[in-house]
Amino acid sequence: MKDISKLSIVLVTWNGDEILRNCLDSLRNVYGTQPEIIVVDNANTPSTAALVSNYPNARYIAAPKNLGFAGGNNLALPYLSREYILLLNNDTVIYEDSFTPLLDFLAAHPKVGIVQGTMNIPARNNGLDVCGEDLWPWGILRHRLVGQPTATTKLVAKKVFAAKGAMLMMKRRVLEDVGGRFFDPSFKNYFEDIDLCFRARNKGWETWFVPTPPIDHFCGVTSGRLNHEDVWSQYLRNILRSFHRNFGFWGHVFTIPCFFCIALLYSPKALFKALRQL
């Protein structure tokens, strides 16, 4: 294992002490106290504060209210002091050095600002989580290799449109170019990671998927407690807002109208609710 003392890790939690403990224990088992860890607690619970105090390289930050994934990560910004930043879901478990390959790739490629590593989903027959996102011209995301067997699928480094925020590493310099914050806080949850990569892309930064020793991602532990219709309306609202802000002329002429028609066919109720939230 190489020195990863240049790395800051952000974990956002909400009433999830058990999964947070598993994540922090796994980080300690692999990396000791090398990386800086900032834990943002969207539930502001004493038990979570007590839990984090057991890890000497972790700092606990209580959110004033539930800021969601987007606002929670933004809240960590003033406390990050390292050259590289990893946004990591609290429902992940690390088994070996999965972060050095990402650090090395960022250091070796000046134009690359954001990278994502390999994630395995135990609940889906140990299939791959999304290995980066590609965006089709009509506004639909292609989730690369999702569900393919983690153990046997051949993975190679590949330039992608966006990385998944569950394991997203970036150069600190990227933040300066995208407005000094990770996410639009109004996004709260959903599509905030795609929007970040979109904004970075517009500033000349590349995003890549880089194969790493897989980490386990226990998807939906937090989001599974949310209302399905609310999830979809928030997701569609965030997509439309991101597309409007980040696309140029042809995106407004072609991609956004295409996506609107697809969303209308798929879930008109959620779409109209999303439009009211814009």
Phi, psi and omega in degrees: 000132178274172179290122177243030179291352177274007188251132168254135179243131178250127176239126176252130183230157178209101180051048183221055185297320184294313180290326177296318178299317179299319180294311181296320178298318181293322177296319179293320180296325183270319190244359183062230181249021184294304185283150171280131181238128176246120178254118178258122183257106180285351178257346177052059184251138179301326181295323179290319177300317179295320179299311184296330181296346179280355183242109190296335179264009181250141178241135182263130177235122179270125176282145180292338176200178178288106183267000184073182181295318183295305181293326179297316177295320178300325181296335181282344189308313183295346185258001182268127186238001186259168185286330181238147184232133176244121171269119188231131175293146179286346178264042177238156176226132184253138184246332178211185186288092180264354188258331179301318177301327178289317178299316181296320181294316178298318181293328185273347185234100184301329183276347182273123181251336185223138176223157174227143178260192185272132176235140178250142179249101182301323184289348180245051177056039180052048175265162181291141164283176181306129177258058185090161183240138170249145181251118177285157182301336180268011170093007180261138179277140171257115181276104189293125169063011183299133178089348177291150183301124182297321188289333189242350182283128179283124182245139176227155176296136184210137173290133182229171177286320185207159176253155177276133186292351179291338178207069187245118178250143183214156171285140180300330181298333180299322182302322180297327183277339184254018174103009174080012176213157180293306193226156167293117184297337179290343179291326181060287176222151171085123176071001180294327179289322177295317179299319178300313180294326177297313179296319178295321178300318180294343177260008175097003180272145176261152174242135182229147163269132181234120179300137178220166167306129189292144169256153176276135177238113181269077191304144168079009181298321178268310185294336180295346179271000185262159180290132186298315181295320177297321178300312183292320180294320177295319180298312181293320178300317181293321177299311182298320179293317179295315179300316181298320183284327193254336179281150173271206186301307186292330176296321179286329181282323187244303190295312183296314176300321178297314181296320180301316180295320178296315179296324179296320179289323186284313184206079183300323181297314179293323180296313181293327174294321177296319180297326179290338182270351181294000000 
